[in-house]
Amino acid sequence: MFDKATELNADIHELIAKRWSGVAFDRERQVDPAALERLVEAARWAPSCFNEQPARLLVGNRHTHPACWQGIFDSLVEKNQQWCEAVPVLMAVIGKRVFTHNNAANPWFEYDCGAAALSACLQARHDGLMTHQMAGFNPEQLRQTFAIPEDYKAVAIMAIGYQLAEAEIPESLASRELAPRQRKPSRELASFGSTEGLW
């Protein structure tokens, strides 16, 4: 997997600096099930409110669980289906809306699902995998396909696999895949000791 230039404002761990969301996946290269187990394990150790661990990960490997992969794929919007057709693994991130200990609404379940998903993404990067998280899908279709209970919500879908070699990236994806990474300056995102400049 090739790296993109990243302009850093501070020295951070390379796993964070080098993580990015590509769209050109290698259709032929299967993902080792052990690598997927490590992604799930990384997500399991993410922080969560009351240690609720609300994230549920539905992993559809097209080579070992094609029906699950297809069900997740079918819920994607057309624009995402165009490039995800080559993705070997699609994972639905589904969150439990209520706390187990009192059945009250958990206002932070989506935040905790995001933490679990990022943990999985960083483990994937460590293992040489590329990930891409998506909001472009139909949650209700996913609910019906997999009989997701009402107290759970589909939060995101993640594409997982190996990146195509740079020379093999099709022209239709090249501009998106090779575009430089961009982020807002840190001064627009954080202020130390004051709210000045944050809003």
C-alpha positions in Angstrom: 0.0 0.0 0.0 1.5 3.3 -1.0 1.6 6.3 1.3 0.3 9.7 0.7 2.1 12.9 1.7 0.8 14.2 5.0 1.5 17.7 6.3 1.7 17.3 10.0 1.5 20.1 12.6 3.0 17.8 15.3 4.8 14.5 15.4 2.2 11.7 15.7 2.4 7.9 15.4 2.8 6.7 11.8 -0.3 4.5 12.0 -2.4 7.6 12.4 -0.4 9.7 10.0 -0.5 7.1 7.2 -4.1 6.0 7.6 -6.3 7.1 4.7 -9.4 6.0 2.9 -8.8 4.6 -0.5 -11.3 3.4 -3.2 -9.1 1.2 -5.4 -9.2 -2.3 -3.9 -7.5 -5.4 -5.2 -10.3 -7.7 -6.3 -8.1 -10.8 -6.5 -6.4 -10.6 -3.1 -8.3 -12.3 -0.3 -8.1 -11.0 3.3 -6.7 -13.6 5.7 -9.5 -14.5 8.3 -6.9 -14.0 11.0 -6.5 -10.4 10.0 -10.2 -9.9 10.3 -10.1 -11.4 13.7 -7.5 -8.9 14.7 -9.7 -6.0 13.5 -12.6 -7.3 15.6 -10.3 -7.7 18.6 -9.0 -4.1 18.2 -12.6 -2.9 18.1 -13.4 -4.9 21.2 -10.8 -3.0 23.2 -12.0 0.5 22.2 -13.3 2.7 25.1 -17.0 3.0 25.7 -19.4 4.6 28.2 -20.0 2.2 31.2 -18.0 -0.3 29.2 -21.2 -1.0 27.3 -19.3 -1.9 24.1 -22.4 -1.1 21.9 -20.7 -1.8 18.6 -21.8 -5.0 16.7 -19.7 -5.8 13.7 -21.3 -7.8 10.8 -18.4 -9.0 8.7 -19.2 -10.1 5.1 -16.2 -11.7 3.4 -17.2 -12.3 -0.2 -15.0 -15.4 -0.4 -16.2 -17.1 2.7 -19.6 -15.6 3.4 -20.8 -14.3 0.0 -24.5 -14.0 1.0 -23.6 -11.7 3.9 -21.3 -9.6 1.6 -24.0 -9.3 -1.0 -26.6 -8.2 1.6 -24.3 -5.4 2.8 -23.3 -4.5 -0.7 -27.0 -4.2 -1.8 -27.6 -1.6 0.9 -25.0 0.8 -0.5 -25.9 3.7 -2.6 -25.1 3.4 -6.3 -22.1 5.7 -6.1 -20.5 3.5 -3.5 -21.4 0.3 -5.2 -19.4 1.3 -8.3 -16.1 1.0 -6.5 -17.1 -1.4 -3.7 -17.8 -4.1 -6.3 -14.1 -5.0 -6.1 -13.9 -4.9 -2.3 -13.3 -8.3 -0.7 -14.8 -7.6 2.7 -17.7 -5.3 3.7 -18.3 -4.8 7.4 -21.5 -3.2 8.8 -21.0 -1.3 12.1 -24.3 -1.6 14.1 -24.8 0.0 17.5 -27.0 -0.9 20.4 -29.0 2.2 21.3 -29.7 1.3 25.0 -27.6 0.4 28.0 -27.7 -3.2 29.1 -27.7 -2.4 32.9 -30.9 -0.3 32.9 -32.3 -0.4 29.3 -32.2 3.4 29.2 -31.2 5.2 26.0 -27.5 5.5 25.5 -26.8 8.9 24.0 -23.2 8.0 23.3 -23.6 4.7 21.5 -22.7 6.2 18.1 -19.6 7.9 19.6 -18.5 4.6 21.0 -19.2 2.8 17.7 -16.9 5.3 16.0 -14.2 4.6 18.5 -14.5 0.9 17.8 -14.4 1.5 14.1 -11.3 3.7 14.3 -9.5 1.0 16.4 -10.3 -1.5 13.6 -9.0 0.9 11.0 -5.7 1.4 12.8 -5.2 -2.3 13.2 -6.0 -2.8 9.5 -3.4 -0.2 8.6 -0.9 -2.0 10.8 -1.6 -5.3 8.9 -1.2 -3.6 5.5 -4.9 -3.4 4.8 -6.9 -0.4 3.5 -10.2 0.6 4.9 -12.9 3.1 3.9 -15.8 4.0 6.1 -19.1 4.9 4.5 -22.4 6.7 5.4 -23.8 6.2 1.9 -26.1 3.2 2.5 -29.7 2.5 3.3 -30.0 1.6 7.0 -33.6 0.4 6.7 -32.7 -2.0 3.9 -29.8 -3.3 6.0 -32.2 -3.7 8.9 -34.7 -5.8 6.9 -32.0 -7.9 5.2 -30.4 -9.0 8.5 -33.4 -8.7 10.9 -31.6 -6.0 13.0 -33.7 -5.4 16.2 -35.3 -2.0 16.7 -33.0 -1.2 19.6 -30.0 -1.4 17.3 -29.0 1.1 14.6 -26.8 0.6 11.5 -24.2 3.3 11.9 -21.7 2.8 9.0 -20.3 0.4 6.6 -16.6 -0.2 6.2 -14.8 -1.5 3.1 -11.7 -3.7 3.9 -9.1 -5.1 1.6 -5.8 -4.6 -0.1 -5.0 -1.6 -2.3 -4.3 -2.0 -5.9 -0.8 -1.3 -7.0 -0.5 2.4 -8.1 0.2 1.4 -11.7 -3.0 -0.7 -11.8 -5.5 1.9 -10.6 -8.1 2.4 -13.2 -8.5 5.9 -14.7 -12.0 6.2 -13.3 -10.6 6.0 -9.7 -7.2 7.5 -10.2 -8.0 11.2 -9.5 -9.7 10.3 -6.3 -7.1 7.7 -5.2 -4.1 9.8 -5.9 -5.4 13.2 -4.7 -3.4 14.7 -1.9 -4.7 14.4 1.6 -6.3 17.5 3.0 -7.2 18.5 6.6 -8.2 21.8 8.2 -5.5 23.5 10.2 -5.3 22.4 13.8 -5.9 25.9 14.9 -9.5 25.6 13.5 -10.1 22.4 15.4 -8.6 23.0 18.9 -7.9 25.9 21.2 -5.9 25.5 24.4 -7.6 27.0 27.5 -10.1 29.1 25.6 -13.0 28.7 23.1 -11.6 31.5 21.0 -11.5 30.5 17.3 -13.4 27.3 17.7 -16.8 28.3 16.4 
